[in-house]
Amino acid sequence: MDALDSFILKMRRDGLPEVAIEMFCRFYGQLAEGKGRSIPESDLVPVEEAQIERLEDLGGYRTKGIRALGRTIVLKLNGGLGTTLGLSGPKSLCEAKGGLSFLDVTIAQMRALGMKVPLVLMNSFFTEAATMEALGGMQNGLVRSFTQHRYPKVVAATLEPASSPQDPRLEWNPAGHGDLLAAIETSGLLEDLLEAGYRYLFVSNIDNLSAGLDTAILGYFASEGLEFLMEVTQRTTSDRKGGHLARSKGGRLMLREASQCGHDDLPWCSDIFRHRFFNTNNLWINLESLKRALAESRPARLPFIANPKRLNPLDPASPRVYHLESALGSAIELFDKSGAVRVPRSRFSPVKSCEDVLLLWSDYYAIEEDFRVGINRDRNLPHIEISLDPEFYGGLDCLRSRFPHGPPSLVDCSSLFLKGDVLFGPNVALHGAVSITNHRPHQVSIEDGRHIDRDLVFD
């Protein structure tokens, strides 16, 4: 039995549907042959600012968007664990803002809509049980869920199935949010939604609390008869390594990830003035168009991503593996009537690191009346740059222990660099560019109520 046969047998024993197995086999074949999809710069045309609409100009569509709410579903991608934050449970259950979890804030946002729009969660096999338990009595038709498919992890050295007898769950990884296209169909949910009269799906990451349903975008999407719409925002120097929006020579919108850039094209890929926009992963999909697209190409032909990981993400000495995944944003090229809309950066505030968590906990962000989380209106500075010493601030427990009274005020802070073990008292405020360094072999304290507007060094 060769390696691919071993994978197929493992997936069938796990009960995976054939469409998911077929997708994995295609990804695995490309990995084994070293044929990951590369998109050369010569095949692309940059997207200019004048070629896509701006959210600020879509106000006239808002009334139509309000009328379309009854045919709209909000779907949150909820497959991630908080491993980068030192946790082993769903990230959505971590504290996000004001003592509320990401899931709590999401439910509050839906209630602010009057619960006119049902909420759907795409969970992974890691997050399904804990999330549904946290929801409790909310499972009443207004909150629904389905589980994305899972793929076997691939040992990087041998390209064989990974093995973890002590914890078999570690042998599997979620198939990436591109799997939504297949999983929403195989779960039966797509057909259920269509039969119930729903036509529009708004998708975003559950850790991006700024991405509430915008009725102006909904109205534009519905009125213009679009099948797939991507919210994009202006790239900055911190986004050089990310993917970007482009057009094929035939004029079709497409997403090129950094992993799809050949070595010679990397300077073009990272050129934020040539390729100006990146995917926020706030996406709009016409459900009828999705059904047609899946009927024409099953499984959907999305490019694969081989994410290098450790078998046990909490053990840096465990074997190296690949997670074979796909990204939902790349589906933009599957639809004839796809589009993009340029949104302000305020609709993109994902939480991927402890720096992001500290910022979210602080007064840099505020919760609006509709429970959307946005940059504090009292802030008059550009986006803040934060760097925390991973030895002392490498997980949520570390953050809580060093900021026991909450984070310092950052609304007037332009940058924060924190090195060494520092304990913060209550009501500390940082102003301008601040660097705090502790060279001492023991923890130092910032006293209660201190305002800091310069660098501090403890020798």
Phi, psi and omega in degrees: 000124179278176187299317182297320177299323179296320178295315182298316179299318181296318182290322179291322175297330180278351178086017179293141177292156184299327181296324178288321178296318179298319179297314180300316182299322178294316178298315183296319179300319178292322177297312183297327180271359181066032185248043173301143187294123175249135181244101182292151180302327182295344179268358187245156171235125179299150176268124180270157183301322184287351185271349179230150182289155174255142178303323182299338183262006186257012183302330181292346180268356189297319180299318178295326177294320178298320179293334182272357183302323182292348179246020189240143176239139170259126179241126178253132177281112189232042183263355190270143170266160180271042184295323179291347178257010178082019182247165178242359181254181180301135178299327184296344180264359176286156176296130181251306186201132175059033181082359179263145175279170175302320179293319178302314182295320179299315178297320179296323177297320180293321178296327178295337174277003183077017182056026176290336184248118179294153178252132175240136177249127169264104181266166170254171178296341176282329191251347188303304188296312183294322180293314181295325176295319180294326179290326178055240185289358180286349181282071187233024181099334176275338173236117179237164179214159167214161185252128177291162179289163176235150180242151174291140173290148184249122178296124186297323185286329188239346186060030176255166179298138177287151181231133177215078184302327182291327179214087183302339179298332181290350180280355187235152172227148174301149188279010181086159186287347172296340178292348178308321184301320180277318188290325180292334177278311183293335177286346184087354185291323181302312181295321178299316182294318179295318179296330179278358176096005179280142183231338187238135182237123174255124186242135172205166178286140183290341178272002176258086187285354177276351188264062174283166178294124180255118186290336177292317178293319178301315180298319178296314181300314182288315185293324183275000178065032180283153179258331181209132181225132179248130171277125180238160177219165186295132176285147173239180181300332180285351181255013185300327185274354183273176177283172182212160177278142177207179173238146171287166178299337177277358176097358183279135176294145179207162180246125175251117177278159180301326181292347180262008177263125173292165184303318183290338183264356183304319178300325178289319182298324183268003180280102186284352177266334174278310178251099196272343192233142176236161184281124176277351187065021165266111192230146180238131184228133172279121187293324177295319178294323178297317179299318179295317181297321180290327178293327181280331182214100180236115003282160178299137187272079176264147174293148182264158175236128175258099182274116177287128182219181168258147179306312172254108186298342179265001181235101183294350179265356181286161186300150176283137180224167170250138165262118176273122187219174170219157183252135183294327181301331181292348178290353181301331182275357179277344187249140179290320183255067178257159181205179178218150176229135182274122182244156176293157181300339182297345176268009182225099178218062180291157181246106183243346187217171176293331174299317178296321180296313180301319179295317180294320179294332188278181178278006172300322177252151176227151176269123180281176181299328180271011179069011169286139182264122181226168178297136181307129182295341179279354181275134180238019182246161175294180181303136183281149174251126182233137174224120180248140178297115184295338180293328184246348183227035187271009179196167182297323178297322177295319179297314182298322183287333182261348172233061187295339180255013183100165183289164175289164174291129181240008186296333179248019182259132179266331176200150179221122175238120187238116183233127180097177186271110183230130177257129183257131174279180180286154172061033174278142179229137179247139183229134178071210180272121184232133173232127180238121184233128176245108178270354185286155181282004180226166181292143173244162185239143168263119188294159182303137172073010184283140174253126186241125179229024180207175179284143176239135178229126177252107181264000000 
